[in-house]
């Protein structure tokens, strides 16, 4: 079956969805230990969460980029994730979705969340012909993410390194078996209608 151009693919349960972020060990290990983000985690900045494990690998270079050595799987409440989608704005202007550029800019300034659709990645981190969601949170959405939505924070850095070693060694079958099982996320239509160009 052919993949749609834009789809949220994620590991999810009836009540939660798993998203990925990567931080320095100072922030990441503290978040895992305490089950919440530490004071050093900046709430006044945009924080991007990614439901796609392989897109996170592309972004953090398999946990090798400076300041992104600790890869976290953050399990959050689905109702929080869907709140963010409903209140999100696309991160760039799209003719036909927004009445005009000025209207988009006004919406972007007010929105506590923004969405980018970036090419999904294969295990070699090459772009695929379809896109996955990145969700940027700021203001109220960051506060809710940290204080209300987060259910669990796991360190998946060892998994990151294990999968990367298998890919480098040419054992794609074993690498693929270890990947988180991401499947289409059943976001309500009203949560996504304004985010699909």
C-alpha positions as CSV (number, residue, x, y, z in Angstrom):
1,X,0.0,0.0,0.0
2,X,1.4,3.4,-1.0
3,X,2.1,5.8,1.8
4,X,0.2,9.1,1.8
5,X,2.4,12.2,1.3
6,X,1.8,13.3,4.9
7,X,1.0,11.1,7.8
8,X,1.8,10.9,11.5
9,X,3.5,7.6,12.2
10,X,4.2,6.8,15.8
11,X,4.4,4.2,18.6
12,X,1.2,4.7,20.5
13,X,-1.2,3.1,22.9
14,X,-4.9,3.9,23.6
15,X,-3.9,6.8,25.8
16,X,-0.3,7.8,24.9
17,X,2.0,8.5,22.0
18,X,5.8,8.3,22.1
19,X,7.9,11.2,20.8
20,X,11.6,11.7,20.6
21,X,14.0,14.4,21.7
22,X,17.8,14.5,22.1
23,X,19.7,16.5,24.7
24,X,23.1,16.8,26.5
25,X,23.6,14.2,29.1
26,X,23.2,16.9,31.8
27,X,19.5,17.4,30.7
28,X,18.7,14.0,29.3
29,X,19.9,11.8,32.1
30,X,18.4,14.1,34.7
31,X,15.0,13.9,32.9
32,X,15.2,10.1,32.8
33,X,16.2,9.9,36.5
34,X,13.4,12.2,37.7
35,X,10.7,11.5,35.2
36,X,10.5,15.2,34.4
37,X,12.6,17.8,32.7
38,X,15.1,19.6,35.0
39,X,15.4,23.3,35.7
40,X,18.2,23.5,33.1
41,X,15.7,22.6,30.4
42,X,14.6,26.0,28.9
43,X,10.8,26.4,29.0
44,X,11.1,29.8,27.3
45,X,12.4,28.2,24.0
46,X,10.7,26.3,21.3
47,X,11.0,22.6,21.9
48,X,10.5,20.2,18.9
49,X,9.1,16.7,19.5
50,X,9.3,14.0,16.8
51,X,7.1,10.9,16.6
52,X,9.5,9.4,14.1
53,X,12.5,7.6,15.6
54,X,14.5,7.6,12.3
55,X,13.8,11.3,11.8
56,X,15.2,11.9,15.3
57,X,18.3,9.8,14.3
58,X,18.8,12.0,11.3
59,X,18.5,15.1,13.4
60,X,20.8,14.0,16.2
61,X,23.2,12.0,14.0
62,X,22.5,8.8,16.0
63,X,23.3,10.6,19.2
64,X,26.7,11.8,18.0
65,X,26.0,15.5,17.6
66,X,27.1,17.9,20.4
67,X,24.4,18.6,22.9
68,X,22.3,15.7,21.5
69,X,24.1,12.7,22.9
70,X,21.2,11.5,25.1
71,X,18.2,10.3,23.1
72,X,14.9,10.3,24.9
73,X,11.6,8.6,24.2
74,X,9.0,10.7,25.9
75,X,5.6,9.1,26.3
76,X,2.9,11.8,26.4
77,X,-0.9,11.8,26.7
78,X,-2.7,11.5,23.4
79,X,-5.2,14.2,24.4
80,X,-2.3,16.6,25.0
81,X,-0.7,15.8,21.7
82,X,-4.1,16.3,20.0
83,X,-4.5,19.6,21.8
84,X,-1.2,20.8,20.4
85,X,-2.2,19.7,16.9
86,X,-5.5,21.6,17.2
87,X,-3.7,24.8,18.3
88,X,-0.8,24.5,15.9
89,X,0.0,26.5,12.8
90,X,2.2,25.4,9.9
91,X,5.7,26.7,10.3
92,X,5.7,28.1,6.7
93,X,3.1,29.9,4.6
94,X,1.1,27.7,2.2
95,X,-1.1,29.2,-0.4
96,X,-4.6,27.7,-0.1
97,X,-4.2,26.8,3.5
98,X,-3.8,30.4,4.7
99,X,-5.9,33.3,3.3
100,X,-2.7,35.2,2.8
101,X,0.9,35.6,4.2
102,X,-0.1,38.3,6.7
103,X,-2.9,36.1,8.1
104,X,-0.4,33.2,8.4
105,X,2.1,35.4,10.3
106,X,-0.6,36.6,12.7
107,X,-1.7,33.0,13.3
108,X,2.0,31.9,13.8
109,X,2.6,34.6,16.4
110,X,-0.4,33.5,18.4
111,X,-0.1,29.7,18.1
112,X,1.5,27.8,21.0
113,X,2.5,25.0,18.6
114,X,3.8,24.7,15.0
115,X,4.0,21.9,12.5
116,X,6.6,21.0,9.9
117,X,6.3,18.1,7.6
118,X,9.8,16.8,6.8
119,X,10.9,13.9,4.6
120,X,10.8,10.6,6.6
121,X,14.1,8.7,6.7
122,X,15.2,5.2,5.9
123,X,17.7,3.3,8.2
124,X,20.6,4.9,6.2
125,X,18.9,8.3,7.0
126,X,18.2,9.0,3.4
127,X,15.0,10.9,2.6
128,X,11.9,9.0,1.6
129,X,9.3,10.3,-0.8
130,X,6.7,10.9,2.0
131,X,6.8,13.1,5.1
132,X,6.5,12.8,8.8
133,X,5.4,15.3,11.4
134,X,7.6,17.5,13.7
135,X,5.7,19.4,16.3
136,X,7.2,22.6,17.9
137,X,5.9,23.6,21.3
138,X,6.2,27.1,22.9
139,X,4.5,29.1,25.6
140,X,1.5,27.3,27.0
141,X,2.2,24.2,25.0
142,X,5.7,23.8,26.6
143,X,4.2,24.2,30.1
144,X,1.5,21.6,29.4
145,X,4.0,19.2,27.8
146,X,6.4,19.4,30.8
147,X,3.8,19.5,33.6
148,X,0.6,17.7,32.4
149,X,1.2,15.6,29.3
150,X,4.5,13.7,30.1
151,X,3.8,10.2,31.4
152,X,7.3,8.7,31.2
153,X,10.8,9.5,29.9
154,X,13.1,6.7,28.8
155,X,16.7,6.8,27.7
156,X,16.9,5.1,24.3
157,X,20.5,6.0,23.7
158,X,21.7,2.4,23.9
159,X,19.1,1.4,21.4
160,X,20.2,4.2,19.1
161,X,23.8,3.0,19.2
162,X,22.8,-0.6,18.7
163,X,20.6,0.1,15.7
164,X,23.3,2.4,14.2
165,X,26.0,-0.3,14.6
166,X,23.8,-2.8,12.8
167,X,23.1,-0.4,10.0
168,X,26.8,0.4,9.6
169,X,27.5,-3.3,9.6
170,X,25.0,-3.9,6.8
171,X,22.6,-6.0,8.9
172,X,19.5,-4.0,8.0
173,X,17.1,-6.9,8.8
174,X,18.3,-6.9,12.5
175,X,18.3,-3.1,12.7
176,X,14.8,-2.9,11.4
177,X,13.6,-5.5,13.9
178,X,14.9,-3.3,16.7
179,X,13.2,-0.1,15.5
180,X,10.2,1.1,17.5
181,X,6.9,-0.2,16.0
182,X,5.5,3.0,14.4
183,X,2.1,2.8,12.8
184,X,-0.4,5.4,11.5
185,X,-1.6,7.6,14.3
186,X,-5.4,8.0,14.2
187,X,-5.5,11.8,14.7
188,X,-9.1,13.2,14.5
189,X,-9.7,14.9,11.2
190,X,-10.4,18.2,13.0
191,X,-6.9,18.1,14.6
192,X,-5.2,17.9,11.2
193,X,-7.4,19.6,8.6
194,X,-5.6,23.0,9.0
195,X,-2.1,21.3,8.9
196,X,-2.3,19.5,5.6
197,X,-1.2,21.5,2.6
